[in-house]
């Protein structure tokens, strides 16, 4: 995929996997799929863009942060830089796609209803809905001016069997951040909340069709979040791209390594650091073996472990480097001080300690903390744990 879109819902679900849970054991099915899929795409492609919405963002980037999830979303995009960027679509293409999208919704109300019903029956849906309300609603409203798209209000009303004016009144309520915050915390869950939830879910699902229209007009490829799968245009033909199993295992190592950190922002930094490291190596043809489709299962896992060692993927908390660095420095200082004792006491010991610490502070010493941390953690046993902590295999047909 030379040029392509990646679903913002996949990016957000991936971020939530790293920031909203204590461990990977708490990840839902769609979070597992999102973090594995996004990591794989970023490893193998330099030019990915976030799929656009039919609604313009009211703020662009957050100026006043409301939520750890969105702070980390911005941090990830900032760290990944040119690998993933928001997309500025030509106005003519945007308007053309919006018209096709709205016409389709008006002429295919029953199909849209069926797609929504099928989506809600998916195994991963209940966990996703709960996550969206509790963690994503407030900042979704803040960034996009409401919980569903005002541009498709009439079409949404038809699909939800409600009056358009009633839906517009409810949409106004979704722009009230305090009200949305109350809903996200489980307060004031009345009939208004239920209809707003239905409208939010419907709009989220339906936007997948808009993304497809945009990608088609730009002749770009696109990777969708599973919540959009039932609304997409059925494919009559296509080309199969098989992701080598070694790539999938390496993606698991990178994703699970980030969970070694405790702080959400540190997890994002670890994940993006390893993404950039592996992607640069891939682009420079340093790891051509990763594209070998032959290794399967254990052989593929072993190949991924070998590549992780070769690239020195960080599979531990950054603080471990600092702790080991200080331990080594203190040990070096102590040894130098003891040597000073043989020279002259007490001035020799004091001088030895100053020299030992000064050598480290001035950067004369090598990054021993990082080396020690790699020796402790970048082992076959630990890497094997990171590839088997939870199945991450993605099968798309």
N, C-alpha and C positions, 0 to 999 in steps of 0.2 A: 504494500500500500504506500505509494509515493506521496500522495496528497489525500488527506481524509479527515472526516469529522469523528469526534468521539463524544458520546452523549454526556451532557453535563450531569445528568442523573447518575451515570456510572461514576464520574469523578466524585460527586458528592457522597455517594454510597461508599466509595473507597475511603474517602476522608473520614467518614463516620466510623468505619471499621477500625481506623487507627486512633481515633480520638474519643469515641463514646463508650468504649469498653475496657475492662481491666485486662482481659486476655482474649486471645483468638478463639477460645472455647465458647465465648459469648456471641460470636459472629453468626448472623443469620445466613440463610442460603444465598440470598442476593448480594449480601455484603461479601461473602466468599467469592462469588462469581465476579463481582465488580472489581475487587482489589487484584484478583489474579489476572483478569482480562486487561485491565488498565495497565498493570505492570508489564504484561507481555507486549502490549501495543507500544508502550514507551520504550521498551528495550530494543525493538526492531525497527522503529520508524522515527525519523527526525522531524517530519513535518505533519503534526497533528493539530487540528483546530477544534475548539469547543463548538458543538452544534448550536446555531443561533435560535432564539425564541421569536415567536411572532410579536411579542411585546418588547419594546425597548426598555432597558434597565433605567430606572429613575435616578440612579446614583452612580452607576459605574462601580467603582471600588468603594468599599465601606470607609466612611470617615469616622464614624463612631461605632465601635464594635459592640454587638449585642450578644454574641454567642461564640463559644470556642470553636464550634464546627466551621463557621464562616471565616473566623480569623485564620484557622488552619488551611481553609480552602485558598484564601488569598496568599498565604505563605507558600503553599505548594506551587501555585501558579508562578509566583515570583521566583522561587528556587529553580523551577524547571525552565523558566525563560522562554527561549524560542522553540523549545520542544512542544509545549502546549500553550496556545494563546487564544484569547477571545477573538472572534472573527468579525471583521467589518465587511458585511456583504453589500455588493452593489445595490443601490436603492431599487433599480428596475427589477433585478432578480428577486429581491425581498418582496416587493409588492406583487409581482407575478405569482410567486409561490404562495403568498398569503391569499390571493384571489382563488387560485386553484384549490387550496386547502379549504377555504370557506365554502366554495361551491360543492366540493366533495362532501363536506359535513351536511349541507342542506339536502343533498340528493341521496345520502346514504345513512339516514338516521338509524335505521334498524341494524345495519352493519356495525355502526358505532356502538350502539347499545350492546350488541352481542360481544364485541371486543372487550367492553368494560366488564361484562358478566364473566367472560372467560378468564380475564386477568385476575378477578377477585377470587377465582377458584384455584389459582396457582398456590402451591405449597409455601412459596416464599412471600406471598402477599401479606398475610396478617402481621408478620414481624416488620415488614417494610412500612405498612400504614402506621403502626404504633411509633416507629422511629421517626417518620416524617412529621407527625403531629407534635411529638415531644421535643424533637431536636431541630427541625428544619422550618417550622411554620413561621416563627417570629421574623427571622432574617429573610425568608422567602418574601414575606409581605414587605419588609423594609427595602429590599433590593428591587423587587419587580412590581411594587405598588399594588399590593393585593395578593390574594391566594389563588386567583385564577385569572385568565386573560380577558381583559375588558374587550379586546378586539373580536372575540368570538362569543360574546354574551348571548346574542340571539340564537346562535347555533347550539350553544350549551343548554339554553332554556328548552329548546325542542327536544334535545336528547334526554334531559332530566324531567320532562313533562311538567314544567313550571312556567309561570308567566315571566316574560322578559323583564318587566318592570320590577317584579318581586326579587328577581335575581340581581338586578342592578342595585337595589337597596341593600341586599346582603353583601354584595361586592364592596360597597362603601364601608360596611362594618369591618371587612377584612383588611382595610387600610389603617384601622385603629390599632396601633401596636399594643396598647395595654389590653384591649379586648382579645387580640390574638394570643398574647402572653397568658391570659387567664385560661383560654381554651387549651393551650399547650400544657398547662399545669393541671388540667382536669377540672377546672371551675366553669360554671355557667354552661353546662353541656345540655342545652335545650334543643328545641326543634330547629332553630336557626343554625346551631352548630352542626347538626346532622346533615342539613342540606348543603352547608358550606363545605363540609368534609366531602360529600358526594361530588360537588362541583370541582373541588381541588383535585380529587382522584381522576375524574373524567378529563379535565384539562391536561393533567400530567400524562395520561395515556394517549390522548388525541394528538398532543404535540409531536409524537413520534412520526405521525403521517406528514406533518409540516417539515420535519427534519429530512424525511425521505424526498419530498418535493425539492427542497433546496439542494440536496446532494445530487439529485438527478439533473437539475438545471445547470449545476456547476461541473457535472461529470466527475464528481469526487466519490470516494467510497465512504462508508459510514459504519460505525460500530454502535449498536443500540443497547440500552439498558433493558433487562428482561421485562420490565413493566410495560414496555412498548410493543412487545413481540406480536400481540394479537391484532394490533391496529395496522400493521405494516402491509404494504402491497405484496400479494403473493408473487413469488419469483417463479418464472417458467423456465429459466435457464440461468446458469452462472458458472463461475470457475471456482474449484475447490482449492482453498489454501489450508494446508495442514501445518499446524504449529508443532515443531519438533518437541518431543517429550522433555528433552533436556532444557528447553526454554521454559516449559511449564514448571519444572523443578527449580530452576534458577529463580523464577518469579516467586515461587513459594518461599525460597530462602530469603529473598529481599523483603517480601511482605512480612514474614514472621520475625525477621531480625529487628524490624522497627518496633515490634511489641516488646523487645527487651528493655526499651526505654520506658520510664514511668510517666513523664510529662508529655501531654499531647503534642506540643510544639516540637519537642525533641524527637518524637516518633516521626513527625513529618520531615524533619531535617535529616534523620537517619535514612528514611526511605528515599528521599530525593537525592541525597548524596550517593547512595548506591545505584540509583537509576542512572544518574549522570555518568558515573564511573563505568558501568556496564555498557551503556549506550555509546559512549565515546570509544570504548574498546571494540565494540561491534562495527562502528563506522570506519575505524582504522584497520579493520580486518585482523585484529589481534586475536580474536576468538572465532575463526571461521568454522571450527568444529561444532559450534553450537547449532548450526543449521543442518547438521547431519540427521536425516530422518530415520536412519537405521536403528540406532540404540533405542531400546524399549525398556520400560520398567526399571529394573535394578541397574542395568547398564546406563540408561539415560540419567538416572539419579546419580550414579557415580561420576558421570561426565559433568553434570551440573556442579557437584561438589568439587571436582578438580578445577573447574572454571572459577568458582567462588574463591578458592585458595589462590589461584593464579592472579586474580584481580584484587585480592585482599579485601573482599567485601566485609564491611563492618557488621559484625554479628553480636555486638555487645553494647552496653551503655557507654556513652562518651565519658561519663564520670569515672569509669573504670580506668581509662587511660590516665586521667589526672591523678587518681589515687595511687596507681602503680608508679607513675612518674615521681610523685612525692616520696613514695617509699624507697625508690631507688636513689633519689637525691639524698634523702636522710641517711640512707645506708652508706652512700659514697662520702657524705660529709663526716659521718661518724668514723669511717675508716681513715679518712685523711686526718681527722682530729687525733685519733689514736697514734698515727704516725708522728704527728706534731709533738705528742707527749714524749716520744723518744728523743726529740731534738732538744726541747727546752720546755719546762713547765713553769707557769701556765700559758705563757704567750704563744708557744708553739701550737698548743691545742686550739686556741682561739683563732690564730692565723689559718690553721688547717681548715677549720670549719668555715671561715669566710671564703677561703679559696674554693672549697668544694661547692658551696651554695652559689658563689659568684659565677663559677664555670657554667652551671646549669642555667642560671638566670640570663646570662649573656648569650646563651644559645650555642656555647661551645660543644655541649654534649649532644648526642644523637637523640631522636625521639624514642627513648627507651620505653616510655609508657605505652605507646602504640604497639611496639614490638612485643612487649610482655603480654599485653591484652590479646594480641593475635595468637601468641603461643598458647595462651590459656583457652581461648574460645574458638579460634579458626581451625578447629579439628574436625576430622572425619565424623567422629561420634556426634558432636554438637550439630554439625551441618546436616547429618542424617535426621536428627530430631526435627530440624526446621523444615525438612521436606516431607515429613510424615505426621506432623502435628494435626493435620486435618486434610482430607482429600481436596485437591484444588483443580482437578481435571475438568476441562470445559469441552463439552461436545456440542457442536452446532451443526445442524443439517439443513 
